[in-house]
């Protein structure tokens, strides 16, 4: 995937994930954005070479929860 294509899809992936974080944690989208942007998951997500962006929103949320609970992320082989 080209850098331009990746840059174009990241806002959609992030917005979906922020919405899910906000809903499941009963928080504002602003707070959800801050939590996501300060996570290890987001660091991996914004690096196209990790291919984390391939994961579904539900899978990304599961990884986000895992990081919140343990401080670590175990990325699945998909």
C-alpha positions in Angstrom: 0.0 0.0 0.0 1.3 3.4 -0.9 1.9 6.0 1.8 -0.9 8.2 0.3 -3.4 5.3 0.4 -2.4 4.5 4.0 -2.7 8.1 5.0 -6.2 8.2 3.4 -7.6 5.3 5.3 -6.1 6.0 8.8 -8.8 8.6 9.7 -11.5 6.1 9.0 -9.9 3.3 11.0 -9.2 5.7 13.9 -12.7 7.2 13.9 -14.3 3.7 14.0 -12.1 2.6 16.9 -12.5 5.9 18.8 -16.3 5.5 18.5 -16.1 1.9 19.9 -13.8 2.9 22.7 -16.2 5.8 23.7 -19.3 3.6 23.6 -17.9 0.6 25.4 -16.2 2.7 28.1 -19.0 5.3 28.5 -16.7 8.2 27.8 -16.6 11.2 25.4 -15.1 10.8 22.0 -12.5 13.4 23.1 -11.4 11.2 26.0 -11.4 8.1 23.8 -9.1 10.0 21.3 -6.7 10.8 24.0 -6.6 7.2 25.3 -6.1 5.8 21.8 -3.5 8.3 20.8 -1.5 7.6 24.0 -1.5 3.9 23.5 1.0 1.4 22.2 -1.7 0.1 19.9 -2.0 3.5 18.1 1.8 3.6 17.7 1.6 0.2 16.0 -1.5 1.2 14.0 0.1 4.3 12.5 3.1 2.2 11.3 1.9 0.8 8.0 4.6 -1.9 8.1 3.0 -3.6 11.2 -0.1 -4.3 9.1 -2.2 -3.8 12.3 -4.5 -1.6 10.2 -5.7 -4.9 8.6 -7.5 -5.9 11.8 -11.2 -5.3 12.2 -12.4 -2.6 14.5 -13.5 -5.3 17.0 -10.1 -6.9 17.0 -8.4 -3.5 17.4 -10.7 -2.8 20.4 -9.8 -6.2 21.9 -6.1 -5.3 21.6 -6.8 -1.9 23.1 -8.6 -3.5 26.1 -5.7 -6.0 26.5 -3.2 -3.1 26.6 -5.4 -1.2 29.1 -5.5 -4.3 31.4 -2.0 -5.6 31.1 0.1 -2.8 29.7 1.1 -5.1 26.8 -0.3 -6.3 23.5 0.0 -9.8 22.0 -0.7 -9.3 18.3 -2.5 -12.3 16.8 -1.3 -14.0 13.6 -4.0 -13.4 11.1 
